Structures are given as structure tokens and as C-alpha cells.
Amino acid sequence: MKLHDLLLRKISRLNSSTPKPHHIHIPPLSTAKLLDIITTSNPMEPALEKVAPVLLPAVVNSVLKEIKNPQLGFRFFVWAARRRNFRLWVSFDFIVDMLVEENGFELYWKTLEQLKGCGISIPSDSFTVLIAGYRKVRMGEKAVEAFGRMYKDFDCQPDLHAYNVVLHVMVEKEVILLALAIYSVMLKSNCAPNCATYTTLIDGLCKSGKTEDALRLFDEMTLRGIQPNRITYTAILSGLCQAKRADEAGRLFNTMISSGCSPDQITYYALLDGFCKLGEFDKAFTLSRFLKKNGCVLGIKAYSSLIDGLFRARMFKEAHELFQKMSEENITPDLILYTIMIRGLSDAGRVKDAWNLLRLMTERGVAPDTYCYNTLIKGFCDMGLLAKARSLKLEISKHDCFPDTFTHTILICGMCKNGLVGEAREIFNEMEKVGCLPSVVTFNALIDGLCKVGELEEAHLLFYKMEVGRNPSLFLRLSQGQNRVLDSASLQTMVERLCDSGAVLKAYKLLKQLADSGVLPNITTYNILINCFSKAGNINGAFKMFKELQLKGHLPDSVTYATLIDGLQRVDREEDAFVVFEQMMKKGCTPSSAVYKSLMTWSCRRKKVSVACSIWMKYLMSLPGREEEAIKAAEEYFERGELDKAVRGLLEWESKFVDFDSAPYTILLIGLCQAGKSDEALKVFSILVEWGINVSAPSCVTLIRSLCTEHNLDQAINVFCYTMEKEAKIGCTNMLAAIKMEIISSTTESADEGCIVIDFHMPPICSPIVISGMINLMVSGKAAWMAYLDTHCLNAGGALFDTALLLAVAAFSHCTYLDHSSHIVRTPRLASHVCVEALANVPDVVVSQNGSSGIRKEILEIH
């Protein structure tokens, strides 16, 4: 036998005699057995390691659900969290529920300390669930503290999930500056962000009004190859609409569709709401029709957005029609929609209807909240019904609500607008006593009110109180030393430095203290004070505030520059005003229409009508879509003195634009009057009336005065009648008048002259400027006379001077007197002369019931 065959035979025998191995099946560990190991083993970790291969995720979850001892459950969770196959979201939910129970957080921290003492490593998920628990009970500071201690005290490096959860907390607590700093730390630790990371930050930036930063982060996200999801697109779409960038929102929506990301109802509603707030109703209703066509039923939220948008655009009739249509579709209004309706009615001046609607919603079982009451309180304040507004404030507590900062701010604004600054100051001082902290708007309203009544020093003191806040030591500490915090940029640097060093909780407390300890002055605050200094003739004080706002990190806006330009003009520093105008453009701040109009107005006051026309042409050149050739043609007409051709030429093409502004035309009209060119001013007036342009009341007043000065009374009366026909209602103001006519001895020189003595008895809120005065009047007839007009205000509902003037017209229209021949003479013509002369002699500054100074913008409004 060959060796080869012998070896094969031996191997064959060996194989046949050796038993074949077989697979041993070990059954998975039951819930009961695992519970027994956890409760009897101390420590449990070594025993758990032995049975780990036969543990199923479902059993882990079952044990966490059934375990009676929370501390053992926490310890078992920490052990299970180290293994990826046990990391089920349902386990997180169980632990979060255990944490929020009594002493849950305390026991969990005790467990973590025990594990640390035993040298057992703690995974990131153990802290993630802790942060999520604090988030659930709205304990933001504790959540941030847990995140900070995670790697500072327990040497546990946060993973992506931990970063995402803590970023959610920071965005919810409105500390976006800290969220961005944590994001920077995340990148430095080589933890790659995902879609959820970017979505959270983008949403926070958009809600903070930092849309540009959100767009940059969105671009960064796509550059990293991370595809935005539906929530990301919805957040950025809302941000763009909020920033009034509807066109970009539309393009991004198309990008979303083309990328294969299907929008849901929330996305559509966000876009619909954005279009409505921007007044883009064509797009809004097109979108709503598209939704209906695709089987989407418009709910209460969609109707609320549409109605709210229509009210904001002052399309009151359309809003009411849509509200009725909604009712026909059996959609029951909720608190939000009722509040929108109340605000819309209040804005339309229908506060009584708004009041009735508040009562109706209460009867239907919809309890108004503080915001709803605030809406109606503002409506009453806007109408000057301050007593009613204050009574509503007391009513809020009947519905388990309390007046908030907005309630007090609305009342302070209302008091200041009506000249009641003392009462506004009392409300401000009472705020902290009832636990309401003033906002920046509250401070701005009171500072503005103090400025308007000339209390500049107190306004300045309030400004510094606002800046220091309720925690002076915090601000003093931050403003001292090498790393001073003086503006938002240096604050961001400090927060990033604290996060890099692991002092995340310290950074969070710093930001919350700054938010709670005071309200920093914003650009509006500085603009109010600059305006106050300018109107007081203290231009140096205005420029001091101008420099200070830049040192504090604010950028001057168009309003800032316009206020400075106006202030320089007031103190006859015309050249410096134009220098500031040039600097404004060099700094990249586009002048608003108000800046151009201010320069035009002051040039007209100095009788430099040609300079005003030149500024006007520059303004037109700055507007988009304007024809350069048409503007140059108008300039040539102005240079040749062919004013009517220039105005007609401009109106022919400019009136077609949506953003057509008639103000420059009326400024030119006033300028011609001030330059003594009433004939040319009358031509401009006639052209504007011919083109259907509404000539403002101040322009008509100035034209009437100019025509009266040149004794062109017939044309003056025609302009006055135009004013009477065009103006709107003034509200509910009741007055009583009495006239006493007296014939006096006439002289040859004054045979055709008469005098009217007018005495206005106004409420205390009215300025003494409009209280009394004597008007010399030319009348037809041979008798010289004296007329005494006594006017008493019975009920002040607004526009007191206008009402008094109308009352004078009515009184003289029904007045009769006996001439020298004992004939009864009626005086309807005299009434017209009274109005014309009264308007011609009205003071340049009239303080009306709303406390605002300046030439009356609304005169002779008829109820």
C-alpha cells in the first residue's frame, strides 16, 4: 500500500471518529433576570458586562420602565448608554420622565458622582438626557450648567447630540450669541455639525432679526454638503419674509421644490403669513388658491394671516368680508383671530365696535388674554380716550391675567402723545412695584415725551438710568479693565473667550444678567435725544450723542443723519448740513426720502427755490426706474422759469409709479409761497388738483396765507373750500360757541374794518398758544364793529383747534346784527372771511390735543 493511500485512510478514520461541533443557542436574557442582576449586584457593571452579549434593546427599555429604584435605573442607563445597540430614543424618554419627578435631578447627579468616584467613564448621552430634562422643565440655566460640567468636571467630551440639545436650549432662551459661541467650540473640537445643528441656529438667528447671518450659515451648510430639510427651509423662509425680502423668499421656495424637498402645510403657512405681512396680497391669495386646488383646507391659521395682512394694509372692507366668509365655512374664531379683529377695528377708529367684539368673544367662552386687552387699550389711547384705557387695564386681572410691560408702555405712549407727561412718569415709576420691568420702547416713549415738553435734563438722566440699568456694578465691572465690554462686538468676543475656557455657565449668566438688569439704549433712543438737542438749538449736544452712539457699537441710520441735518439747518449752519449729507453717502448710508425733503424744506424757507428744485432732481435720480432724460428735461424747464411745464412733465411719468410721493410737489408749493410767488404757487396747486393729487392741509394753509397777504381773497376762499371738501373726520369733539356783536364809532380811515376777539377755553392738555387772540378783519360795509367769540370745549376727542375753527364758521354763518339803518344783516360771507383770516394768522407752532408740535398736518377734518 502506498504511503499516500495509507495517509488518506488514517485521516478518514480520524474524521469519522471525531464528533462534529454544533452551534450552541443561548437564549436572550429576560426582563426579570436582568432586573434581578441590577438589584442584587453591587456594583452592577461587572455582572452586566457578562450578560451584555445576550441583551436585547427591547429588554433594556422594559427594565428602565419597570425598575422601582430611580437611582439604580439611572446607573443602569449610564451603563447601557455606552453601547450603541442600546441607544434607543425611547430610553431617553423614560429617563427624562424619571428626571422631572421629585428629587429626580438630585438623584441623577448623585449617581454620576458615584460613578466618577469609582473611576467609571460616563458617556456623552448621560449628560444629553440630563440637559433634555432641564429643557423640559424650562430650567435653561441648569441645562447650560450641566453642559459645562460635562467636560469640565467629568472629562466627558460632548458628542453631536449633546451639542444639538444644548443649542436648542440657548435658542429657546434667546441667547443666540452664546449659541454661536458654542457652535464655534463645536467646530474647534472636530465635531461635525449636521442638519439639525444648522436648522436650530438658523431658526434662532431669524427670530433674532439677524436674517443676513442666517443666510450666511445656510450657505455654509450647503458648502459642507449638508442638504437642508423641510424645517430648515421653513425657518429661513420665515426669516426672509420677516426681513421684508419677499422676492428672495419666493426664489428660495422654488429652490426648495427643485431640490426635491416637498413643503408641508407649515411651510406653506409660513410663506402665506410672510406675504400677508408684506402686503403682497396677489401672491398670498394665489398661494391660498393653489392650496385649495391641491386639496388643502384653509384653516383658522391661514385665515388669521390673511385678515391680519388686510388690516395692516388698511383694507378694512376686504378684511371684514373675509371674516364673514370664514364664518360661513363654519370656522370658529379663536383668541388670536379675535385679537386681530379687535386691532383692525381699533386701527380703523372703530373702538366701540372693538369693545363690543371683546364682550362678544367673552360671552362665547373665549377668554381674552393680556395681549388682547393691550390691543384694545392701544386703540383707546390712539383715540385720546385715556380714562377708558386705564379702566381696561384694571379689568385685565378679572380673567386671571395681569398687566405686563406692554400694557404700561402703551399707556405711557398714550399719555405722552396727549401731553400728560406727569401721568406717564407716574405709570413708569409704578411699573417695578408691580413686577413689570421697562423695555427699551418704554424708556424711548418717556424720553421722547420729556423732550417734547422741554424737560431735556430729566430725559438725559433717564437715558443714563436706562444705560446703567438695575445692576450698576455689572455694567461698571464690564466697562473697566483691559477687556472692556462697550458694544455688541466686544461682548461677543468675551462670550467666545469664556466658552473656549469652559466657563459656559458664566457666559450664560452674563448674557441673562445683561438682559434682565437693564435695557441698553438702541439707535431709536439716540435718535430721540439727538432730535431733542437739535430742536433745543444745542447742536453740540446732538453731535456728542452722535459720537457716543458709534462708540457704543451702533451705526447711525438715515434717521440719525436726517435729524442732524435738520438740527444744523435750525441754527443756520446750512453748509455744515450739506457736509453731513455728503458724509452720509460716503459712509454708505443711503439717504431716505425724509433727508431730501428736509433739505428741500429748509432751502424753501430760505427762499432758495432753485436749490430746492435741484435737490428734488437728485432725489428723483436716486429712485429706481426713473427716466434720466425726463428729469433733465424738467431741470431745463426749471432753469428757464417754466414752472408749469416742469411740474406737468414730472407728473406725466412719475405718477405712474407705485412709490409716487406727492410731498416734494407740496414742499415746492409752500416754498413758492414763502418766496412771495403766490401766483406761481397757485399754478402748481391748480396742476396738482387737475391731476387728482391730494394737496396737504399745511400746503393749503400756507397758500391761503400767501393769497390773503396779497389781498387775493377770492382765490384764498376757493383754496379753503377745497380743503373743506377733501379732509376726513376728526373724531368726537364737542364745543359750544357764543357771539356778541358790537357796533363802534367808525372813522374815515377804518370805515370798512372790523375786529373779532376770539377766546378759546380749552382743556389743560392744550397749549396756551391756541387759547386766545385778536384778528383784524376786512369786511364789506360802512359800519365799523367788534365781534366777541367765546368758545368752550365740552368734550375733547381730538383736533381741538380744527373743531374750534369750524365752530367759528358755523357761529358766524348764523349770526345776525343790525346795521346803522336798523336792518337785520346776516353774515355767511363773514364766516368765510373768519376762516381765511384765522388760517392766515394761525401760529407756526400749534400744540394740539395729541401733544405733537409743528404745523398742523390735519386741519379742518369734518366728523
RASULHU-V485698 format. One record per pair of residues at least 24 apart in sequence whose C-alpha atoms are under 8 Angstrom apart, sorted by sequence separation. I is the first residue (numbers start at 1). J is the second residue. D is the distance in Angstrom with one decimal. If there is no record, write none. Layout:
I/J/D  I/J/D
This chain:
753/777/6.2  754/778/6.2  29/54/5.8  105/130/7.8  144/169/8.0  176/201/7.7  211/236/7.9  351/376/7.4  386/411/7.9  421/446/7.6  539/564/8.0  613/638/7.6  678/703/7.0  753/778/4.9  754/779/6.6  809/834/6.9  28/54/4.7  29/55/5.7  60/86/7.1  124/150/7.9  143/169/7.4  195/221/7.8  370/396/6.5  405/431/7.7  523/549/7.4  593/619/7.3  697/723/6.5  752/778/6.4  753/779/6.0  808/834/7.5  809/835/6.6  27/54/7.2  28/55/5.9  29/56/7.7  64/91/7.3  369/396/7.6  752/779/5.9  808/835/7.7  26/54/7.6  28/56/7.0  31/59/5.6  35/63/6.4  57/85/6.8  70/98/7.1  176/204/6.3  211/239/5.8  246/274/7.5  277/305/7.9  316/344/7.3  351/379/6.2  386/414/7.2  421/449/6.2  539/567/6.3  610/638/7.6  626/654/7.8  678/706/6.0  752/780/6.2  30/59/6.9  31/60/7.8  34/63/7.4  57/86/5.0  61/90/7.2  65/94/6.7  140/169/6.2  171/200/7.3  176/205/6.8  199/228/7.9  203/232/7.7  206/235/7.2  211/240/6.6  246/275/6.8  273/302/7.5  276/305/6.4  346/375/7.9  351/380/6.6  381/410/7.7  386/415/7.5  409/438/7.6  413/442/7.9  416/445/7.4  421/450/6.7  534/563/7.4  539/568/6.8  610/639/7.9  666/695/6.7  670/699/5.8  673/702/6.8  678/707/6.3  752/781/5.8  757/786/7.6  759/788/7.9  761/790/7.7  806/835/8.0  29/59/7.9  56/86/7.7  57/87/7.9  61/91/5.7  64/94/6.9  140/170/7.4  167/197/7.6  171/201/7.3  174/204/7.5  202/232/7.4  206/236/6.9  209/239/7.4  241/271/7.4  272/302/7.3  276/306/5.9  279/309/6.3  342/372/7.8  346/376/6.7  349/379/7.4  369/399/7.3  377/407/7.7  381/411/7.0  384/414/7.4  412/442/7.3  416/446/7.0  419/449/7.6  530/560/7.6  534/564/7.0  537/567/7.1  565/595/7.8  666/696/7.2  669/699/6.9  673/703/6.2  676/706/7.2  697/727/8.0  751/781/7.8  752/782/5.5  753/783/7.9  754/784/5.4  755/785/6.5  756/786/5.9  757/787/6.2  758/788/6.2  759/789/6.2  760/790/6.4  761/791/5.9  762/792/6.6  763/793/7.0  805/835/6.8  31/62/6.7  57/88/7.4  64/95/7.8  99/130/7.6  131/162/8.0  160/191/6.4  195/226/6.3  230/261/6.3  277/308/7.6  278/309/7.6  279/310/7.5  300/331/6.8  335/366/6.4  368/399/7.2  370/401/6.0  405/436/5.3  523/554/6.5  558/589/6.5  662/693/7.2  751/782/5.3  752/783/6.6  753/784/5.6  754/785/5.0  755/786/4.9  756/787/4.6  757/788/4.9  758/789/4.8  759/790/5.1  760/791/4.9  761/792/4.8  762/793/5.6  770/801/7.2  31/63/6.0  35/67/7.2  44/76/7.9  122/154/7.5  124/156/6.2  159/191/6.9  160/192/7.3  164/196/6.9  168/200/6.3  172/204/7.8  176/208/7.7  194/226/6.9  195/227/7.1  199/231/7.0  203/235/5.2  206/238/7.5  207/239/6.9  211/243/6.8  229/261/6.7  230/262/7.0  234/266/7.5  238/270/5.8  242/274/6.5  246/278/7.4  269/301/7.6  273/305/5.1  276/308/7.4  277/309/5.1  299/331/7.6  300/332/7.8  304/336/7.5  308/340/5.9  312/344/7.5  316/348/7.4  334/366/7.2  335/367/7.5  339/371/7.9  343/375/5.6  346/378/7.9  347/379/6.6  367/399/6.8  369/401/6.3  370/402/6.5  374/406/7.1  378/410/6.0  382/414/6.7  404/436/6.0  405/437/6.3  409/441/7.2  413/445/5.6  416/448/8.0  417/449/7.2  421/453/7.9  522/554/7.5  523/555/7.6  527/559/7.0  531/563/5.6  534/566/7.5  535/567/6.4  539/571/7.8  557/589/6.7  558/590/6.9  562/594/7.0  566/598/6.6  667/699/7.6  670/702/6.2  674/706/7.7  694/726/7.8  751/783/5.9  752/784/6.3  753/785/7.5  754/786/5.9  755/787/6.2  756/788/5.8  757/789/6.1  758/790/6.2  759/791/6.1  760/792/6.3  761/793/6.3  39/72/7.5  96/129/6.4  100/133/6.5  123/156/6.6  124/157/6.5  128/161/7.0  132/165/6.6  140/173/6.8  160/193/6.8  164/197/5.5  167/200/7.0  171/204/5.3  195/228/6.3  199/232/4.9  202/235/6.9  203/236/7.0  206/239/4.7  209/242/7.8  230/263/6.2  234/267/5.1  237/270/7.2  238/271/6.7  241/274/4.6  269/302/6.3  272/305/7.2  273/306/7.2  276/309/4.4  279/312/7.9  300/333/7.1  304/337/5.5  307/340/7.6  308/341/7.8  311/344/5.3  335/368/6.8  339/372/5.2  342/375/6.9  343/376/6.6  346/379/4.7  370/403/6.4  374/407/5.5  377/410/7.4  378/411/7.5  381/414/5.0  405/438/6.1  409/442/5.0  412/445/6.9  413/446/7.2  416/449/4.9  523/556/7.2  527/560/5.5  530/563/6.9  531/564/7.5  534/567/4.3  537/570/7.1  558/591/5.8  562/595/5.0  565/598/7.9  566/599/7.8  569/602/6.8  666/699/6.1  670/703/6.9  673/706/5.8  751/784/5.5  754/787/7.9  756/789/7.1  758/791/7.7  763/796/7.6  805/838/7.8  38/72/7.2  45/79/7.0  70/104/7.6  74/108/6.3  95/129/7.1  96/130/7.2  99/133/6.2  100/134/8.0  122/156/6.6  124/158/5.4  128/162/4.8  131/165/7.1  132/166/8.0  135/169/6.3  160/194/7.9  163/197/7.9  167/201/7.5  174/208/7.8  195/229/7.3  198/232/7.8  202/236/6.8  206/240/7.9  209/243/7.3  230/264/7.7  233/267/7.8  237/271/6.6  241/275/6.9  244/278/6.2  272/306/7.9  276/310/7.3  279/313/6.3  300/334/7.8  307/341/8.0  314/348/7.7  342/376/6.5  346/380/7.6  349/383/7.2  370/404/7.3  377/411/7.7  381/415/7.9  384/418/7.1  405/439/7.0  408/442/7.9  412/446/6.8  416/450/8.0  419/453/7.6  523/557/7.9  530/564/7.2  534/568/7.5  537/571/6.4  558/592/6.1  561/595/7.8  565/599/7.8  669/703/7.8  750/784/6.9  121/156/8.0  124/159/6.1  127/162/7.3  131/166/6.7  242/277/8.0  277/312/7.4  535/570/7.4  71/107/6.1  75/111/6.3  96/132/7.0  97/133/7.7  125/161/7.7  164/200/7.8  199/235/7.5  203/239/7.9  231/267/7.9  234/270/6.8  238/274/6.5  241/277/7.9  273/309/7.9  304/340/7.4  308/344/7.6  339/375/7.1  343/379/7.3  374/410/7.5  378/414/7.7  409/445/7.6  413/449/8.0  527/563/7.4  531/567/7.4  534/570/7.6  562/598/7.4  783/819/7.1  70/107/7.6  71/108/6.7  74/111/7.0  75/112/7.9  92/129/6.1  96/133/5.0  100/137/7.2  125/162/7.0  128/165/6.9  195/232/7.9  230/267/7.6  241/278/7.3  300/337/7.9  335/372/8.0  370/407/7.9  558/595/7.5  643/680/7.6  647/684/7.3  746/783/6.4  747/784/8.0  783/820/7.2  38/76/7.5  116/154/7.1  124/162/6.8  745/783/8.0  746/784/5.0  762/800/8.0  644/683/6.8  648/687/7.2  744/783/7.8  745/784/6.5  746/785/8.0  71/111/6.4  82/122/7.8  644/684/6.6  647/687/7.8  651/691/7.9  743/783/7.3  744/784/5.8  745/785/7.9  82/123/5.8  643/684/8.0  743/784/6.3  744/785/5.1  81/123/6.6  743/785/4.3  744/786/6.8  644/687/7.6  742/785/5.6  743/786/6.2  78/122/6.8  81/125/6.2  741/785/7.3  742/786/5.0  760/804/7.8  78/123/7.1  81/126/6.9  741/786/6.0  742/787/6.1  471/517/5.4  741/787/4.5  78/125/7.9  470/517/4.8  471/518/7.3  740/787/5.7  741/788/6.4  801/848/6.8  78/126/5.7  469/517/5.5  470/518/5.6  616/664/6.9  739/787/6.8  740/788/5.0  800/848/6.6  77/126/7.7  469/518/3.8  739/788/5.5  740/789/6.7  799/848/6.4  800/849/6.4  468/518/6.8  469/519/6.6  739/789/4.7  798/848/7.9  799/849/6.3  467/518/7.0  469/520/7.9  738/789/5.9  739/790/6.5  779/830/7.2  798/849/5.8  466/518/6.4  467/519/6.7  737/789/6.9  738/790/5.3  798/850/7.2  466/519/6.1  467/520/5.3  737/790/5.5  738/791/6.8  796/849/7.9  466/520/6.5  467/521/6.2  737/791/4.5  779/833/8.0  806/860/6.8  466/521/6.8  613/668/7.6  736/791/5.8  737/792/6.4  805/860/7.5  612/668/7.5  735/791/6.9  736/792/5.2  777/833/7.6  735/792/5.6  736/793/6.5  777/834/7.6  802/859/5.4  803/860/6.9  463/521/7.5  735/793/4.4  736/794/7.0  802/860/4.9  803/861/7.9  609/668/7.3  734/793/6.2  735/794/5.3  799/858/8.0  802/861/6.9  733/793/7.8  734/794/5.3  735/795/7.0  777/837/7.2  799/859/7.7  733/794/7.6  734/795/4.9  463/525/8.0  609/671/6.2  733/795/5.3  734/796/6.8  775/837/7.4  799/861/8.0  604/667/7.7  609/672/6.9  732/795/7.7  733/796/4.9  734/797/7.9  775/838/7.2  487/551/7.5  489/553/7.3  600/664/7.8  604/668/7.3  607/671/6.7  732/796/7.3  733/797/4.6  486/551/7.5  487/552/4.8  488/553/6.3  607/672/7.8  732/797/4.9  733/798/6.2  486/552/5.6  487/553/4.6  597/663/7.8  601/667/6.2  604/670/7.5  605/671/6.4  609/675/7.7  731/797/5.9  732/798/7.1  733/799/7.7  775/841/7.7  486/553/7.3  487/554/7.8  597/664/6.6  600/667/7.2  604/671/4.3  607/674/6.4  608/675/8.0  731/798/6.1  733/800/7.1  604/672/7.5  607/675/4.9  730/798/6.5  731/799/7.8  735/803/7.6  460/529/7.7  605/674/6.5  730/799/6.1  735/804/7.2  459/529/8.0  597/667/7.7  601/671/7.3  604/674/7.0  605/675/7.9  733/803/7.1  737/807/6.9  604/675/7.5  736/807/7.8  737/808/7.5  735/807/7.4  739/811/7.2  738/811/7.3  739/812/7.9  737/811/6.8  769/843/7.7  456/532/7.3  739/815/7.6  741/817/6.8  770/846/6.8  456/533/7.9  769/846/6.6  770/847/7.7  447/525/8.0  451/529/7.6  769/847/7.3  440/519/5.6  767/846/7.6  439/519/6.2  440/520/7.0  444/524/7.3  448/528/6.0  452/532/7.5  767/847/5.5  438/519/7.9  440/521/6.6  444/525/5.5  447/528/7.5  448/529/7.7  451/532/5.6  766/847/6.6  767/848/7.2  440/522/7.4  447/529/7.8  766/848/6.1  766/849/5.8  444/528/7.5  448/532/7.9  765/849/6.4  440/525/8.0  766/851/7.6  765/851/7.6  717/832/6.9  720/835/8.0  717/833/7.8  720/836/6.9  717/836/6.6  716/836/6.9  708/836/7.6  708/837/7.4  730/860/8.0  705/836/7.7  727/858/7.8  730/861/5.0  732/863/7.1  704/836/6.8  705/837/7.7  708/840/6.9  727/859/7.5  729/861/4.8  730/862/5.8  731/863/5.9  727/860/6.6  728/861/4.8  729/862/4.4  730/863/5.3  705/839/6.8  706/840/7.7  727/861/5.0  728/862/5.7  729/863/4.1  704/839/7.3  705/840/4.0  727/862/6.7  728/863/7.2  704/840/6.3  705/841/7.4  724/860/6.4  723/860/7.4  724/861/7.5  701/839/6.0  702/840/7.4  724/862/7.8  701/840/6.8  698/855/6.6  698/856/6.3  697/856/7.7  698/857/5.9  697/857/6.2  698/858/7.6  696/857/7.5  697/858/6.1  698/859/7.7  697/859/6.0  181/492/8.0  184/496/7.9  181/495/6.8  182/496/7.8  185/499/7.1  177/492/6.5  181/496/5.0  185/500/6.3  178/495/6.5  182/499/6.6  177/495/7.6  178/496/7.5  181/499/6.6  178/507/7.1  178/508/6.8  175/508/7.6  175/511/7.0  175/512/7.8  420/765/6.9  419/765/5.9  418/765/6.9  419/766/8.0  383/731/7.8  152/502/6.6  148/502/6.4  148/503/6.8  148/504/5.5  147/504/7.9  148/505/6.3  145/504/7.3  144/504/6.9  145/505/5.2  144/505/5.8  141/505/7.2  144/508/7.4  141/508/7.2  141/509/7.6  452/852/7.7  452/853/7.9  385/797/7.3  384/797/6.1  383/797/6.9  384/798/6.8  383/798/7.3  419/849/7.4  418/849/5.7  419/850/6.5  418/850/4.0  419/851/4.6  417/850/4.9  418/851/4.7  417/851/5.2  418/852/7.9  416/851/7.3  417/852/6.7  384/850/7.5
